[in-house]
Amino acid sequence: MKITLRKAGEQLTVYVAKKDLEEKVTHLENPGMWGGKVTLGNGWVFQLPDMPPETRLPISVEARKLEG
């Protein structure tokens, strides 16, 4: 599923265009974010692709939805 990751201040958010949904990230599996799971405020969990740690935001990526 195509998602857009953004940072608003210190808060990381995910926008899912297909669902017209924007949610705050409540949990990161990896401190560097990339290659790990992210949990959104609505309970959805996405597996993010492996990317270099210095990848700049905002960015649209293909992520796999695991739960929710």
Backbone as CSV, one residue per row, in Angstrom:
resi,resn,N_x,N_y,N_z,CA_x,CA_y,CA_z,C_x,C_y,C_z
1,MET,0.859,-1.165,0.000,0.000,0.000,0.000,0.909,1.233,0.000
2,LYS,0.572,2.198,-0.814,1.359,3.429,-0.895,0.999,4.340,0.278
3,ILE,2.029,4.741,1.048,1.834,5.653,2.172,2.837,6.796,2.065
4,THR,2.510,7.906,2.699,3.419,9.047,2.754,3.776,9.291,4.212
5,LEU,5.066,9.322,4.494,5.555,9.610,5.836,5.995,11.069,5.886
6,ARG,5.583,11.766,6.945,5.951,13.163,7.143,6.301,13.387,8.605
7,LYS,6.988,14.478,8.829,7.300,14.867,10.195,6.776,16.271,10.411
8,ALA,5.919,16.439,11.418,5.377,17.746,11.788,5.938,18.065,13.167
9,GLY,6.951,18.904,13.216,7.655,19.146,14.470,8.413,17.888,14.838
10,GLU,8.103,17.323,15.982,8.721,16.063,16.403,7.814,14.866,16.160
11,GLN,6.588,15.104,15.677,5.609,14.030,15.486,5.674,13.478,14.065
12,LEU,5.822,12.169,13.961,5.820,11.480,12.684,4.389,11.080,12.352
13,THR,3.955,11.355,11.116,2.610,10.990,10.687,2.678,10.186,9.395
14,VAL,1.618,9.419,9.165,1.485,8.624,7.950,0.177,9.016,7.285
15,TYR,0.242,9.256,5.984,-0.954,9.551,5.195,-1.169,8.401,4.225
16,VAL,-2.375,7.834,4.218,-2.757,6.761,3.310,-3.762,7.353,2.333
17,ALA,-3.294,7.651,1.121,-4.142,8.328,0.142,-5.346,7.487,-0.251
18,LYS,-5.161,6.187,-0.388,-6.243,5.294,-0.812,-7.432,5.356,0.157
19,LYS,-7.161,5.624,1.417,-8.198,5.693,2.450,-8.472,7.127,2.903
20,ASP,-7.734,8.106,2.345,-7.813,9.502,2.769,-7.710,9.593,4.290
21,LEU,-6.645,9.009,4.817,-6.449,8.879,6.259,-5.071,9.396,6.641
22,GLU,-5.018,10.228,7.664,-3.746,10.663,8.229,-3.756,10.348,9.715
23,GLU,-2.737,9.622,10.163,-2.648,9.197,11.568,-1.242,9.433,12.097
24,LYS,-1.161,9.682,13.385,0.136,9.801,14.057,0.734,8.420,14.270
25,VAL,2.049,8.356,14.200,2.765,7.120,14.507,2.897,7.056,16.022
26,THR,2.428,5.944,16.610,2.482,5.796,18.066,3.629,4.900,18.515
27,HIS,4.147,4.063,17.602,5.241,3.166,17.981,6.106,2.844,16.774
28,LEU,7.414,2.907,16.972,8.393,2.509,15.960,9.132,1.283,16.461
29,GLU,9.199,0.236,15.653,9.940,-0.965,16.042,11.449,-0.688,16.057
30,ASN,11.931,0.033,15.036,13.355,0.376,14.934,13.529,1.864,15.187
31,PRO,14.537,2.242,15.973,14.765,3.668,16.204,15.008,4.439,14.901
32,GLY,15.612,3.768,13.907,15.869,4.401,12.624,14.672,4.347,11.697
33,MET,13.600,3.719,12.096,12.328,3.622,11.394,12.377,2.662,10.213
34,TRP,13.308,2.785,9.304,13.313,2.035,8.053,13.581,0.557,8.273
35,GLY,12.804,-0.271,7.584,12.955,-1.716,7.676,12.203,-2.334,8.839
36,GLY,11.539,-1.522,9.636,10.805,-2.027,10.796,9.320,-1.765,10.679
37,LYS,8.622,-2.088,11.749,7.174,-1.885,11.799,6.869,-0.550,12.456
38,VAL,5.790,0.094,11.968,5.271,1.304,12.605,3.812,1.058,12.940
39,THR,3.414,1.518,14.121,2.026,1.398,14.558,1.405,2.787,14.546
40,LEU,0.214,2.880,13.960,-0.489,4.154,13.882,-1.488,4.290,15.020
41,GLY,-1.972,5.490,15.232,-2.932,5.773,16.291,-4.223,4.983,16.183
42,ASN,-4.609,4.574,14.977,-5.843,3.806,14.798,-5.621,2.294,14.910
43,GLY,-4.395,1.873,15.222,-4.092,0.457,15.403,-3.503,-0.236,14.192
44,TRP,-3.474,0.421,13.044,-2.877,-0.189,11.857,-1.372,-0.330,12.046
45,VAL,-0.823,-1.417,11.510,0.616,-1.666,11.576,1.132,-1.861,10.155
46,PHE,2.199,-1.151,9.812,2.826,-1.252,8.499,4.268,-1.696,8.641
47,GLN,4.726,-2.515,7.705,6.130,-2.885,7.587,6.741,-1.943,6.562
48,LEU,7.713,-1.133,6.994,8.344,-0.170,6.097,9.481,-0.829,5.325
49,PRO,9.787,-0.323,4.138,10.899,-0.872,3.364,12.240,-0.459,3.964
50,ASP,13.289,-1.187,3.590,14.643,-0.801,3.993,15.057,0.415,3.176
51,MET,15.503,1.442,3.876,15.954,2.678,3.223,17.161,3.177,4.025
52,PRO,18.001,4.010,3.422,19.116,4.597,4.168,18.604,5.467,5.323
53,PRO,19.294,5.475,6.453,18.840,6.263,7.618,18.728,7.755,7.338
54,GLU,19.489,8.263,6.377,19.461,9.701,6.090,18.366,10.095,5.099
55,THR,17.454,9.179,4.766,16.349,9.465,3.853,15.519,10.625,4.399
56,ARG,15.278,11.604,3.543,14.563,12.808,3.969,13.054,12.631,3.859
57,LEU,12.339,13.271,4.759,10.878,13.269,4.767,10.377,14.615,4.297
58,PRO,9.229,14.731,3.677,8.244,13.679,3.423,8.665,12.794,2.252
59,ILE,8.176,11.552,2.288,8.470,10.595,1.230,7.300,9.625,1.108
60,SER,6.997,9.236,-0.120,5.981,8.208,-0.373,6.693,6.890,-0.629
61,VAL,6.226,5.838,0.035,6.840,4.518,-0.094,5.743,3.464,-0.209
62,GLU,6.138,2.308,-0.662,5.241,1.150,-0.704,5.489,0.371,0.593
63,ALA,4.477,0.281,1.445,4.593,-0.397,2.736,3.559,-1.520,2.798
64,ARG,3.887,-2.569,3.525,2.967,-3.696,3.651,2.142,-3.533,4.929
65,LYS,0.826,-3.590,4.791,-0.065,-3.491,5.950,-0.136,-4.852,6.611
66,LEU,0.178,-4.908,7.914,0.213,-6.156,8.649,-1.032,-6.385,9.510
67,GLU,-1.525,-5.313,10.143,-2.677,-5.426,11.050,-3.573,-4.203,10.903
68,GLY,-4.817,-4.379,11.324,-5.721,-3.244,11.393,-6.753,-3.196,10.307
